[in-house]
């Protein structure tokens, strides 16, 4: 089995994807923390605003996480397919 040389742009692409996944995970966890904190608020208006803001953060970050992970899995599958063909 021959190993193909890896270019620096391929490595940087993977590093960028990992950083984006970590950022998405951070904001996802931040949204969950904000949601939990919303239930400790006494003012109903602040609760509603914080509740919907936290759900919005969770929704956007989860969508981005799914997209980034899907892109990484698809790219890894293409790499494996190329190795099988050669």
QUIMOCOR-V199878 format. One record per residue. NEAR is the number of other ideal C-beta (glycine too) atoms within 12 Angstrom. Layout:
NEAR, NEAR
This chain:
6, 7, 9, 12, 8, 12, 10, 10, 10, 18, 13, 13, 20, 21, 15, 18, 26, 18, 16, 23, 26, 19, 19, 29, 22, 18, 25, 28, 20, 21, 30, 21, 18, 27, 24, 16, 17, 26, 17, 14, 19, 10, 12, 12, 12, 18, 19, 15, 16, 25, 24, 18, 21, 29, 20, 19, 26, 27, 20, 20, 28, 22, 18, 25, 26, 19, 18, 27, 22, 16, 22, 24, 16, 15, 19, 18, 14, 15, 20, 13, 12, 15, 14, 10, 9, 11
